């Protein structure tokens, strides 16, 4: 069964921008299934945002993102 964007419900979604990168925290439910946390990173390359693996995070990024993860967790009940 192929992925259908219409079935992907965005429960929570917030992005925090840093100098040349941004991290997005989201909670999604596909086809009314279990809610799942998604963390993504995008880097600014030649004046456009490009997806990248989240990989390692700086202490500053963790300190800013951790409260958002806690908020996202509250949306997963």
C-alpha positions in Angstrom: 0.0 0.0 0.0 1.6 3.3 -1.1 1.9 6.3 1.3 -1.1 8.6 1.1 -0.4 12.1 2.5 -4.1 12.7 3.2 -4.0 10.0 5.9 -1.0 11.5 7.7 -2.4 13.7 10.5 -0.2 16.4 12.1 -0.9 16.4 15.8 1.9 18.7 16.9 4.6 20.6 14.9 7.1 23.2 15.9 10.4 24.4 14.3 13.3 26.1 16.0 15.8 28.0 13.9 19.5 28.3 14.8 22.3 30.0 12.8 22.3 27.9 9.6 20.1 25.0 10.6 16.6 24.4 12.0 15.2 21.4 13.9 11.5 20.4 13.6 9.7 18.4 16.3 6.5 16.8 15.2 3.9 14.2 16.3 2.1 12.4 13.5 -0.6 9.8 13.3 -0.9 7.9 10.0 -4.4 6.5 9.2 -5.5 7.1 12.8 -2.7 4.8 14.0 -0.3 5.2 16.9 1.1 8.7 17.4 4.8 8.9 16.7 7.5 11.5 17.3 9.5 12.8 14.4 12.7 14.9 14.6 14.2 16.5 11.5 17.0 18.8 10.6 17.3 21.1 7.7 20.4 23.1 6.8 20.6 26.4 4.9 22.4 25.8 1.6 22.6 28.5 -1.1 19.6 30.3 0.4 17.3 27.3 0.6 16.5 24.8 3.3 17.7 21.2 2.6 16.8 18.1 4.6 19.6 16.5 6.5 19.9 13.7 9.0 19.4 15.0 12.5 22.6 13.3 13.7 24.5 14.9 16.5 23.1 17.9 18.4 24.9 20.7 20.2 24.2 21.4 23.9 22.4 24.6 22.8 20.1 22.7 20.4 19.3 20.1 23.1 18.4 22.7 25.6 16.0 24.4 23.2 14.6 21.2 21.7 14.1 19.2 24.9 11.1 21.3 26.2 9.5 20.9 22.8 9.9 17.1 23.0 8.2 17.3 26.4 5.4 19.3 24.9 5.1 16.8 22.0 5.0 13.9 24.5 1.9 15.6 26.0 0.2 15.4 22.6 0.8 11.6 22.4 -1.8 10.6 24.9 
